[in-house]
Amino acid sequence: MTVAIVQFGGSNCDRDAERALSHLGIDAELVWHEEGLPEGVSGVMLPGGFSYGDYLRAGAIAANSPILAEVREAAAEGVPVLGVCNGAQIGSESRLTPGAFTTNASARFQCERVHVRVENADTPWTSAYDEGEVVELPIAHGEGRFEVTDDRLAELNDEDRVLFRYCDEDGDVTPEANPNGSKENVAGVAGENENVAVLMPHPERITLPDIGETDGQGILHGFEN
């Protein structure tokens, strides 16, 4: 198994992701976007950062890189694809997943620990948890507010494609527990197929035991499922 971690100008969580995956025994390879996906790749991660300085919109320029066509093709063939933070923005901009991520309701960059509730534990990215389980993850974004039309969100709920919602430590989904104003506290969603997912919190930053808690490990194990 080799997971391609796609690098763009401005990516800055790529090596964190590589180290986290390697710790879990998952082979990971840093891939510059202009090189294209390696042959036979078994997973793709779009890491966090500030690709192209977030000009136009966060993730908009990177989403137009030719490698995203390859990522979409791989996703359609069942290859697991995970977008984290800026990678989630790239994923939504390239239509791997529905909705959009825009400026936080606070209009400021937010870097803090948050709690999220597992909404659907029957996906590769959430199967390590129980439905309703509360997980603590870090966020670091200025454009993390998830927006989608009411009708589309209703479809996502009906299809169990909302994977995580921001909540308090007791698992209650409240406005106060919503760090960025995301609609219905959505923190992560799946694509049309469950092998594709994006989320704003950073699982790779809470995976290594020597630097603290390991709540994010279960998400990254999705590359093995």
C-alpha positions in Angstrom: 0.0 0.0 0.0 1.3 3.4 -1.0 -0.6 6.6 -0.2 0.3 9.6 -2.4 0.4 12.8 -0.4 -0.1 15.5 -3.0 2.0 18.6 -2.6 1.2 22.1 -4.0 3.0 25.4 -3.6 2.0 26.4 -0.1 1.2 22.9 1.3 2.6 22.8 4.9 1.0 19.7 6.5 2.4 17.2 4.0 5.3 16.0 6.1 3.1 15.8 9.2 0.8 13.5 7.2 3.7 11.4 6.0 5.0 10.9 9.5 1.6 10.1 10.9 0.8 7.5 8.2 4.3 6.0 8.5 3.8 5.6 12.3 0.6 3.6 11.5 2.6 1.3 9.2 1.1 2.9 6.1 3.6 3.5 3.3 3.3 7.2 2.2 5.0 9.1 -0.6 5.2 12.8 -1.1 4.2 13.6 -4.7 4.6 17.0 -6.3 1.4 17.8 -8.2 3.2 18.4 -11.5 4.5 14.8 -11.5 1.1 13.2 -11.4 0.0 10.2 -9.4 2.4 7.3 -9.2 1.3 4.1 -11.0 -0.5 1.7 -8.8 -1.1 4.2 -6.0 -3.4 2.7 -3.4 -4.5 5.9 -1.7 -4.4 9.7 -2.0 -4.2 12.4 0.7 -4.7 16.1 0.0 -3.0 17.7 3.0 -3.5 21.0 4.8 -1.7 24.3 4.2 -2.3 27.4 2.1 -2.0 26.2 -1.5 -1.1 29.2 -3.7 -1.7 31.5 -0.8 -5.5 30.9 -0.8 -5.8 33.4 -3.7 -9.2 33.5 -5.4 -10.6 31.1 -2.8 -8.9 28.6 -0.6 -8.1 25.5 -2.7 -9.4 27.0 -5.9 -6.1 27.2 -7.8 -4.9 23.8 -6.7 -8.2 22.3 -7.7 -7.4 23.1 -11.3 -4.1 21.3 -11.3 -4.2 18.4 -13.8 -3.4 15.9 -11.0 -7.0 16.5 -9.7 -8.4 14.8 -12.8 -6.2 11.8 -12.0 -7.4 11.9 -8.3 -11.0 12.0 -9.4 -10.4 9.0 -11.8 -8.7 7.1 -9.0 -11.6 7.9 -6.6 -14.1 6.6 -9.2 -12.1 3.4 -9.3 -12.4 3.0 -5.5 -9.0 4.3 -4.4 -9.4 5.9 -0.9 -9.0 9.7 -1.0 -8.9 12.0 2.0 -8.7 15.8 2.0 -7.8 17.6 5.3 -8.3 21.3 5.9 -6.8 22.9 2.7 -7.2 19.5 1.2 -10.9 19.6 2.1 -11.2 22.9 0.4 -9.4 21.5 -2.7 -11.7 18.5 -2.6 -14.8 20.6 -2.5 -13.5 23.0 -5.2 -12.7 20.0 -7.5 -16.2 18.5 -6.8 -14.9 15.4 -5.1 -17.3 16.2 -2.4 -20.4 18.5 -2.1 -20.6 21.9 -0.6 -18.0 24.6 -0.1 -15.7 25.9 2.7 -15.7 29.6 3.2 -14.6 32.3 5.7 -15.2 31.5 9.3 -18.1 33.3 11.0 -15.6 35.0 13.3 -13.7 36.3 10.2 -10.5 35.3 11.8 -8.0 32.4 11.7 -8.7 29.8 14.4 -6.2 27.4 15.8 -7.6 25.3 18.7 -8.8 21.9 19.9 -12.4 21.0 19.1 -14.7 18.1 19.7 -16.5 16.3 16.9 -19.2 13.7 17.1 -19.1 10.6 14.8 -22.3 10.7 12.8 -21.8 7.6 10.7 -19.4 4.9 11.9 -20.0 2.7 8.9 -17.4 4.2 6.5 -13.6 3.5 6.1 -12.8 6.8 7.8 -15.0 6.3 10.8 -15.2 2.5 11.4 -12.6 2.7 14.2 -15.1 4.7 16.2 -18.6 4.1 17.5 -21.6 6.1 16.2 -22.0 9.0 18.6 -18.5 8.8 19.9 -16.8 12.1 20.7 -13.3 12.7 19.3 -11.0 15.6 20.0 -9.1 17.0 17.0 -7.2 20.2 16.3 -8.3 22.8 13.8 -6.3 25.5 12.1 -8.1 27.4 9.4 -9.5 30.8 8.3 -12.0 29.4 5.7 -13.5 26.3 7.4 -17.2 27.2 7.5 -19.0 24.5 5.6 -21.8 25.8 3.4 -24.3 23.9 1.2 -27.9 24.5 0.1 -30.6 23.3 2.5 -31.9 20.8 -0.1 -28.4 19.3 -0.7 -27.7 19.1 3.1 -31.0 17.2 3.5 -29.8 14.8 0.9 -26.5 14.4 2.7 -28.3 13.7 5.9 -30.6 11.2 4.3 -27.6 9.4 2.6 -25.6 9.3 5.9 -22.8 11.3 4.2 -22.2 13.6 7.1 -19.3 12.0 8.9 -18.5 14.4 11.8 -20.3 17.3 13.5 -18.7 19.8 15.9 -20.0 19.2 19.4 -19.2 19.9 23.0 -17.3 17.3 25.1 -20.5 15.6 26.0 -21.5 15.1 22.4 -24.2 17.8 22.2 -24.3 19.6 18.9 -24.8 23.3 19.8 -24.1 26.7 18.3 -21.5 27.3 21.0 -19.6 24.2 20.0 -19.4 25.3 16.4 -16.0 27.0 15.9 -16.5 28.4 12.4 -20.2 28.7 11.8 -20.5 25.6 9.6 -24.1 24.7 8.6 -25.5 22.2 11.0 -22.0 22.0 12.6 -20.8 19.8 9.8 -17.0 19.1 10.1 -16.6 16.4 7.5 -18.5 14.8 4.7 -18.2 11.8 2.3 -18.2 12.0 -1.5 -20.7 10.1 -3.7 -18.8 6.9 -2.6 -17.6 6.4 0.9 -14.0 5.9 -0.2 -13.8 9.7 -0.5 -14.0 12.1 2.4 -13.0 15.6 3.4 -12.8 17.2 6.9 -11.5 20.4 8.3 -9.9 19.1 11.6 -6.4 17.6 11.4 -6.2 13.9 12.3 -2.5 13.8 11.4 -1.8 16.3 14.2 -3.2 14.0 16.9 -1.9 10.6 15.9 1.6 10.3 17.3 1.7 9.1 20.9 4.9 10.9 21.7 3.3 14.3 21.2 0.0 13.6 23.0 -3.4 12.1 22.3 -4.1 9.8 19.4 -7.8 10.4 18.6 -7.0 11.0 14.9 -5.5 7.6 14.2 -8.8 6.0 13.4 -9.4 8.4 10.5 -6.1 7.7 8.9 -6.7 3.9 9.3 -9.3 4.5 6.6 -6.5 4.0 4.0 -6.3 0.4 5.1 -10.0 -0.4 4.9 
